[in-house]
Amino acid sequence: MITTEDTRVVKPWGYELRWAITDKYLGKVLHINAGEALSLQYHNRKDESILVLKGTMDLDLEDDDGALSCHHLGPGDSRRILPGRRHRMTAIEDCDVLEVSTPDLDDVVRLEDRYGRC
């Protein structure tokens, strides 16, 4: 199934605009408000790639040795986030991030969350 209309989901850090939901992939735009951050998290199955469209952000991303490294990203910068890798996005200024991934919407393991989500 693919949606034909955008679905906006409000989040404590901003919102996500889901523009493609199929049985093979998910496409969305994350709008992260300046100074806000997604949870430190990982996914068991979800394989995702991100592309910064607007603004700047810090991406904490686990490397091959299990250490978190901070990547300062701006428009045009992209990264792949493999399943099992801890990661967190923090907006330095208002950010729009294109994300494409496998369609695993509920595959989120939160390790830290400033908004009290489990």
C-alpha positions in Angstrom: 0.0 0.0 0.0 1.2 3.5 -0.8 -0.4 6.6 0.6 -1.5 9.3 -1.8 -1.6 12.1 0.8 1.0 13.4 3.2 0.6 12.4 6.9 1.9 14.9 9.4 2.8 13.5 12.9 3.5 16.0 15.6 6.5 15.2 17.8 7.9 17.0 20.9 10.9 18.0 18.9 8.9 19.2 15.8 7.0 17.0 13.4 7.5 14.4 10.7 5.8 14.5 7.3 5.3 10.9 6.0 5.1 11.3 2.2 5.5 7.6 1.1 4.4 4.6 3.1 4.7 1.2 1.3 5.4 -2.4 2.2 9.0 -1.9 1.0 10.0 1.6 2.1 9.0 4.7 4.0 9.8 8.3 3.0 9.4 11.2 5.4 10.7 14.7 6.2 11.7 15.4 9.8 11.3 19.0 10.9 13.4 19.4 14.0 13.1 22.7 15.9 16.3 24.6 16.8 17.7 23.3 20.1 15.5 20.1 20.1 16.7 16.5 19.8 15.3 13.1 18.9 16.0 10.4 21.4 19.2 8.4 21.6 17.9 5.3 19.9 18.6 2.3 17.7 16.5 0.1 15.5 16.5 -3.7 15.4 15.4 -4.0 11.7 15.1 -0.4 10.4 17.7 0.6 7.8 17.6 4.4 7.1 19.4 7.1 5.2 19.1 10.8 5.9 19.8 13.9 3.8 19.8 17.4 5.4 17.7 19.7 3.2 17.8 22.8 5.4 19.5 24.0 8.6 22.3 22.4 10.6 22.3 19.5 13.0 24.6 17.3 15.0 24.2 13.6 14.4 25.6 11.3 17.2 26.2 8.0 15.4 27.7 4.8 16.7 30.8 3.7 14.7 32.1 0.2 13.9 33.9 0.1 17.3 30.7 1.0 19.3 31.7 4.6 20.1 29.4 7.5 19.5 30.9 10.1 17.2 29.4 13.6 16.5 28.9 14.6 12.9 28.0 18.2 12.2 25.7 18.1 9.1 24.3 20.9 6.9 22.4 21.1 3.6 23.5 18.4 1.2 25.1 16.2 3.9 23.9 12.6 4.2 24.5 9.5 6.3 23.3 5.9 6.4 22.1 4.5 9.8 22.4 0.7 9.9 20.2 -1.4 12.1 21.6 -1.7 15.7 23.6 1.6 15.5 22.8 4.1 18.3 22.1 7.5 17.0 20.5 10.9 17.9 19.8 14.0 15.8 20.1 17.5 17.5 19.1 20.6 15.6 21.4 23.5 15.8 19.0 25.6 13.8 15.6 24.7 12.4 16.3 21.6 10.3 14.5 19.7 7.6 15.8 16.2 7.0 14.7 13.8 4.3 14.7 10.2 5.6 14.1 7.1 3.6 14.0 3.7 5.3 12.6 0.3 5.5 8.9 0.6 6.6 9.4 -0.4 10.3 7.5 2.5 11.9 7.4 0.9 15.4 11.0 -0.3 15.5 12.5 2.2 17.9 14.5 1.4 21.1 14.9 4.6 23.1 17.9 4.7 25.4 17.7 8.4 26.4 14.8 10.8 25.8 14.6 14.4 27.1 10.8 14.3 26.7 10.2 11.3 29.0 9.1 8.9 26.3 9.8 5.2 26.9 
